[in-house]
Amino acid sequence: MNLFVFGLGYSASHFVREHRSVFSRVIGTVRSPGREPLGGDREMSILRFDGEESDPRIAEAVAASDALLVSVQPGPGSDPVLQRYTDVIAGAPRLRRIVYLSTIGVYGDHGGAWIDESAATQPDNARQEARVAAENAWLDLARHAAKTVFVLRLAGIYGPGRNALRDLRAGEARRIDKPGQVFNRIHVTDIGRAVAAALHRDGQGGIINVTDDEPAPATDVVSYAAGLMGVQPPPLLSFATADLSPMARSFYAANRRVANTALKRDLGVTLAYPTYRAGLDALWAAGEGRA
């Protein structure tokens, strides 16, 4: 199976590293030229695509691919991949399976209630409105071009190099107290499992939430990480008075508990790290956050 990846960022790169052996050929894009192949894989080609400028070899590579992974943020007007390559993707003779990485942020605020894929999207800013539009565009392509498209709505991502242990060691962790507020999260390894399952699933696609079993306050995560490290957690700061950037404050505007039943039932995914505790335990054992 030949795989093409639009956007070799944190999640997509991790997926390729862990699942490279499954694919005969992997070609991916980056925004800046000159990046080395992942893990020194000389059989993997890296092409440039930044939404405006693109390598002329991309169209030919997509046309020769069996599967497509899209991990590119939408622009203010449209999805940059579809804006340039809709006809190429729709007409690719071998391409049958497409995975588009989105976010649970499209649900907006649900007052801390449990929700699943049937919940209404309530985008509360321009970024999430663009995400909803991009999701719909990919699902429309599936209907019109006879492709299987899975939209994977990802929770907050953590993993190697991106976790509370590293933040604590760097002195960047904060505990913001907003009573009743929870966040959903997912280890990058489990994102890889979801992508792998979707790329090998025949039949109808659809929307799948990719999140672990236990939504929890961010304060609990930082406290648990501090316990692993044997250090005192940072002091609690009231959300009302904490010095937060507008972007950081916006994350606290939405409160929801996102269920992952479809991830397990429909994609057959078994989570490697079903809770933040399991994920942090493994990261600590692997050396994350150590001096």
N, C-alpha and C positions, 0 to 999 in steps of 0.2 A: 504494500500500500504506500503510495506517495502522499506526503503531507505538505501542505503549504500553510505557513503561519504569518498572518498579518499582525505585527506588533510583538516583538520578542522582549516583552517587559518581564517583570518579576514572576508572575504566575505562569505565563506561557513558556518562559525559559526554563523554569523548574520542571514543567511538564515534559518538555523535550529532553532534558537531562535524564529524567527518571524512566521515560518510555521510548527512548530513541531506538532500541532494538526491535521494536514492533514494526517500524517503518523501513521500507526499502530506500526511500529518499526523503530528506527533509530540506525544505527551502523556507527561509523566513526573512522578514523585513525589520529594519531598524530605522530610526529617524536620522541618525548621523552615520556617515560612511566611515569605513575603516575598522569596524568592530570585528574582533576575531571570532571564529566559529566557537560555539559553546563547547566547553570542555576540550578544546583543541581538535574537534571533529572536523577533519579536513574534507570529509565527504559531504559536509553540510554547506550550502551556499547562503550567504548573507547579502541581501539586496536592500537598496535604500528606498524608503517610502515615508514621506513626512506629511502626506495629505495634499501636498501641492506638487512637489517634485518627486518623480518616481523613476526607478530603473526600467528601461524599455524591455528587459527580459521578464518582468513580472507577468505580463499577460500570457506569454508562452508557457511559463511555469505553472500558472494557475490552470490553464487548459489541459495540462498533462497530469494534474493531481487527482487523487481519489477522495481526499478529505481536506477540509479547510477549517482552520482555527483562527478566529478573529478576536483580537484583543487590542483594539484601537478605540480610543475615546471618540465619540461623535463630535463634530464641529457644531457651531451655533446654527448652521443652516441645514446640514444633512450629514449622514454617515460618510466619511471620506472614502472608505473602500467602495461602497455602493455608488457613490457619485462618479467614480472613475471606472469601476470595473463591473458594473451590473451586467452588461451584455456578455462580457467574458465569462463571468461566473455562471450565468444562466445557460450559456451555450457550451460550457465545458463538458465534453462527452463522457468523461470518466468520473466526473465529480458527482458524488451522491450524498455525502454527509458533510454538514456544516455545523460548527459549534460557535456561537456568538457569546462572548463573556460580557454580561451586564452586571447590574448591582441591585441588591434589595432596597437601595435608596429610592427606587421608583415608587415604593409603596407609601412613602411619606409617613405621617404620624397616625397611629392607630391606638393611642392612649394606653400603650402597654399590653394590649390584647394579643392573644395568639392568632396568627393569620397563616393562610397557605396560599397557593398559587391562584385560588379563586378570588382573593381579595382585590378590591379595586386599587388601581394605581392612583396615587395622589401626589404627583411631583410638586415639591414646594420651592423649587428654584429652577433657573434656566438650565443648569447642568442636567437635572433629572428629567426635565421636559425633553431635552435632546435625547436622552437615553430611551425614553418611551417611544419617541419617534423612530429611533434607530431599530429598536426591537421590532416594531410593527413593520418596518421596511424589510427586515430580514425574513419575517414570517410571511409577508406578502410574496417575496421571491420564492419561498418554498412552495407556495400554492401555485404560482404561475409557471415555475420552471421544473416542477417534479423533483425537488431536492428535499432531503430530510434535514430540517433545521432545528437544532436545540438552542434555546436561549437559556443560558445558565445565569441565574441571578445570584451573585456572590455576596456573602456577608463580609464583614471586616476581615481583612487578610492578615495573618501573621505566619511566621516561620523563621527559618535561619536568617539572621541578620536583620530581622524586623519583628521585634517582640519586646515584652515588658522587661525581660532580663537585661537586654542590651540597653534599654532606656534607663533602667536603674543604674547600671554600671556607668553610663555616660552622664548621670545626674540630670536627665531630661524627663524622668517620670513624674507625673503629677496625679494626685487623687482629688478629683473634682466631685464634690458631694451634691447630688441632685436627687433627693428622695424619690424612690419609685422608678428611676431611670435604669433601663437595661440596654445592653448592646448585644448584637449577634456577631459571631466570629467563626472563622473557618481556617484550619491549617492549610498551607499551600500544598502539602502532600495530598490532602483530601480533595482539593480542587483538581489536582492531576488525576485522581481516581475517577472523579465525575466526568472530566473531559474524555478520558480513555473509554469509559463506558458509553458515553454518548456517541463517540466517533465509531464505535463498533455496533451500534444499535440499528437494526433495520426497522422499516416501517415509519409510522408517523412520529414526528418530533413534537416540539412544544416547549413550554416554559417549565423550568425546574429550579427550585430554590436550593442553593448549596450553602448549608450552614450546619453547625454542629448541634448537639442535643440540648445544650444548656445556655440559653441567653442569661447574661449576668451583668451586674454593675461593673464598670471599668475599675472602680475602687477595689473590688474583690480580686480582680486579676493582678493588679499591682501588689496588693497585700500578699497574695499567694507567691508571687515571684520573689518578693522580699524575704518571705519565709524560707524559700529554697536557698537563697543566697546567704541567709543568716544575718540580714541587716534590718534595720528599722525602716518601715515604709515611710514615705513622705507624709507630712501632716495633711489632714483633710482641709480642703479649701471649699468654701461655699460657692456654688455655681453663680449665685446672685452677685457676688462681689469679686469673683476670680477674674484675673486679667487674661482674657481669651481673645484671640483674633476672631474676626467675623466668621472666617471659615471654620475654626474650631467650635465656636459657639453654635454654628448651624447644625452640627452633628447632634447636639443635644435637643434640637427642636423636634426630632422624630423619636417616638418611643413605641416599640413593637417587639413581639416575640414571634419569630418566624419559624414555622414548622418545616421539618425535612422529610416528612413521610414519603413524598413522591420520589425524592432522591434515592431512598432505600427500596421502595416498592417498584417503581417504574424503571429505574436504571440499575437496580441491584447492587448499589454501592454499599460496602461495609466501611465505615469510617475508621481510619487508623487512629484518629484522635477525637473521640466523641465529646470531650469536654476540654475546656481551657487548661484544666489541671493536668490531664494526660499529655496535652501538647507541650506545656511548659516543663513537665517532668522530663520528657524526651529531649527537649532543647537544652535543659540544664545538664543532663547526662552527656550530651554531645559537646559540651564545653561553652555553650552560649552564656554570656554574662560574666564569665570568669576574668579575673585580672590578667 
